[in-house]
Every structure is written in C-alpha cells, then in structure tokens.
Amino acid sequence: MQVIVAKPPKRMTAADKVRLAIADDIVRGVIGPGVSLDEASIAERFSVSRTPVREAIRQLEAIGFVEARPHRGAVVPLFTTEKLNEIFLVMAELEALCARLAAQAASPEEKQALQQAHAECRDAAQVGDIGLYYDLNIKFHETIYSLSHNSFLAEVTLGARNRVAPFRRAQFQSLGRLLRSVEEHEAVVAAILEGDAEKAATTMRDHLGYVRTSVDKVAPTLGA
C-alpha cells in the first residue's frame, strides 16, 4: 500500500507573514471588532507593497477573520464564544473521525510516518520553538487526515481547521502548552498504532477540547 503523508510546510511568503501577524492581533484583541483594515497603513507597518497586503486580507476573508463591507472595505468581525464553541465542536468530531478511520486503515508504513511526524513535533516542543511547532503540528494533523483514507473527510476537516487556525496558533503562547500538546498527541498516536479506533477518536476529541480551553488563556474575553 502506498504511504500517504502530509505535504511539508510551504515557504512563508510576505502575504503569509502579514496574514499571521494580523490574525494574531485579532485573536489577542489588538485589532478589535468593527475595525477597518487600512491597506496603506498595513503596508507601511510591514514595509511591503499593497499587493501582499491585499492577498493577506483575501486569505483572512476566506477563513472568516475579515468581512468585506460596502464603503468600509475589510472589517474585523465579532467573534463570539458561542460561535467559536460551535466551530470547535464540529472540528473535534471531524478530527476524531479521522483518527478513528486512521486506526482502522493505516498501514505499518503509514503508522511509521505518523510516528515520525509526532517525533518532529516533540523535538520542536522540547526546544520551545513555537513557530516550528505550529508548522509541524499542522503536518501531524494532516498526516492523520490522510491516514483516514477518506479524501472528502480530509478536505472537510481541513476547511474546518482553517476557520480557527489563528486561534489554534495563538494557544501555543500559553505557558507549557507545547509539551502538553505533545503529550496529547502521544495518546492519539498510541491508539492509532494499537488499532484501537474508539480510543483514537476519544483521545483526539479530548485533545481538541484542551485546545479550545487553551485558546481562552491567550485570547481576550470573546463577545457574548
């Protein structure tokens, strides 16, 4: 059976850097709800042209972090606790299903690829490299999506994760979160390696629950 693995992280572009910085500011409340994103000011802040700024704003709009409004341009929406809970609930169930199917369908070679992805995350966590860990964490989860052997499920799960990607990235700023994340991954990996579908689903669902709780530690109080 052909080994299915996630693609390596792509090289970060100027638009990616702008997008991540703006998303972090939105999550932390530096840029609040209702604020219009001014292309000229952002371009000056990052010493780039307006082209990557427009692309960054387009990417943020695609995941719901920016809304296009008449006569106001790109505006930061209000993220409510209820809305975030809804997205995380769906995402947790999707990822739990991916883990369940991975435990049932992954070949020995694919399980080895998962162990490698997990080891890379562990190494990044041990040195405290948040940026690297974030990229490798994406690779780890996408490896599990692929090991489910269900391309439609993988596509839908990826779309759900992208909707809250900035929040998932921000939670790694929480003290000790990297190492705890690795421990949570360890439980998921162990279940998949054992072929225990129910345990794989449960540990992945628990993992996403911890992620949701960690978000509240780094983000300001969300709107009701």
SVG drawing of the C-alpha trace seen along z (x, -y; Angstrom):
<svg xmlns="http://www.w3.org/2000/svg" viewBox="-24 -54 40 57">
<polyline fill="none" stroke="black" stroke-width="0.4" points="0.0,0.0 1.2,-3.5 2.2,-5.6 0.1,-8.7 1.8,-11.6 1.1,-15.3 3.0,-17.8 5.9,-19.7 5.2,-23.3 5.5,-25.7 7.9,-28.6 6.4,-31.6 5.6,-34.5 5.2,-38.2 1.5,-37.7 1.7,-34.8 3.7,-36.9 1.2,-39.8 -1.7,-37.4 -0.3,-35.7 0.6,-39.0 -2.9,-40.5 -4.6,-37.3 -2.6,-37.2 -3.6,-40.9 -7.2,-40.0 -7.1,-37.0 -5.3,-39.0 -7.7,-41.9 -5.1,-44.4 -7.3,-44.8 -10.9,-44.8 -14.3,-44.0 -15.5,-46.6 -12.0,-48.0 -11.4,-48.5 -8.1,-47.2 -6.3,-50.0 -4.1,-48.6 -1.7,-51.6 -1.1,-51.6 -0.5,-47.8 1.8,-48.0 3.9,-50.7 3.9,-48.7 5.4,-45.6 7.5,-47.5 5.8,-45.8 3.7,-46.8 -0.1,-46.7 -0.1,-43.5 0.8,-41.1 -1.4,-43.1 -4.4,-42.6 -3.6,-38.9 -3.3,-38.6 -6.7,-40.3 -8.2,-38.0 -6.9,-35.0 -8.3,-36.3 -11.6,-36.9 -11.6,-33.3 -11.5,-31.9 -13.9,-34.4 -11.4,-36.6 -12.3,-39.6 -15.6,-40.7 -16.0,-42.8 -18.5,-45.6 -19.7,-48.3 -17.9,-51.6 -15.7,-50.3 -13.6,-47.7 -12.2,-44.9 -13.6,-44.9 -12.8,-42.7 -15.9,-40.7 -17.0,-40.0 -16.0,-36.5 -18.4,-35.2 -17.8,-32.4 -20.9,-30.6 -19.6,-30.8 -16.1,-29.6 -17.6,-26.7 -19.7,-25.7 -16.7,-25.5 -14.5,-23.7 -17.3,-21.1 -17.6,-20.3 -13.9,-20.3 -13.3,-18.0 -15.8,-15.5 -14.3,-15.6 -10.8,-15.1 -12.0,-12.3 -13.5,-10.6 -10.2,-11.0 -8.3,-9.4 -10.9,-6.6 -10.5,-5.7 -6.7,-6.0 -6.6,-3.5 -8.6,-1.1 -7.0,-1.7 -3.4,-2.9 -0.7,-0.5 2.5,0.2 4.4,-2.2 1.8,-4.9 2.0,-4.4 5.7,-4.9 5.2,-8.2 2.8,-9.2 5.4,-8.4 8.0,-10.5 5.6,-13.4 5.0,-13.1 8.7,-12.9 9.3,-16.1 6.7,-17.9 8.2,-16.6 11.7,-17.9 10.3,-21.3 8.4,-21.4 11.5,-20.5 13.4,-23.5 10.4,-25.8 10.2,-26.8 6.6,-27.9 6.7,-28.8 8.3,-25.5 6.0,-23.6 2.9,-25.2 4.1,-24.1 4.9,-20.6 1.6,-20.4 -0.2,-21.1 1.8,-18.3 1.0,-16.0 -2.8,-16.5 -2.8,-16.4 -1.0,-13.1 -3.9,-11.7 -6.4,-13.2 -4.6,-11.4 -4.3,-8.1 -8.1,-8.1 -8.1,-7.1 -11.2,-9.3 -10.3,-12.3 -13.6,-14.0 -13.4,-13.8 -9.8,-15.2 -11.0,-18.1 -13.9,-19.0 -11.7,-18.7 -9.0,-20.9 -11.6,-23.5 -13.0,-23.5 -9.5,-23.7 -8.6,-26.7 -11.6,-28.6 -9.9,-28.6 -6.3,-28.3 -5.2,-31.7 -6.8,-30.6 -5.1,-27.3 -1.8,-29.0 -2.2,-31.6 -2.9,-28.9 0.7,-27.8 1.7,-31.0 0.2,-29.6 2.8,-28.6 3.7,-24.9 1.3,-24.3 3.8,-22.9 4.8,-20.0 1.2,-19.3 0.2,-19.3 2.9,-16.6 1.5,-14.5 -2.0,-14.7 -0.6,-13.8 1.2,-10.8 -2.1,-9.4 -3.6,-9.7 -0.6,-8.1 -0.6,-5.2 -4.3,-4.5 -3.8,-4.6 -0.7,-2.3 -2.7,0.1 -5.5,0.1 -7.9,-1.0 -10.4,-3.1 -12.6,-4.1 -9.7,-5.2 -8.2,-7.1 -11.4,-9.0 -11.8,-9.7 -8.2,-10.9 -8.4,-13.2 -11.7,-14.6 -10.1,-15.3 -7.1,-16.9 -9.3,-19.4 -11.1,-20.1 -7.8,-21.0 -7.0,-23.2 -10.3,-25.1 -9.6,-25.6 -6.1,-26.9 -7.5,-29.5 -9.3,-31.2 -6.0,-31.6 -4.3,-33.6 -7.3,-35.4 -9.3,-38.2 -12.8,-37.6 -14.9,-37.0 -18.1,-38.7 -21.3,-37.1"/>
</svg>
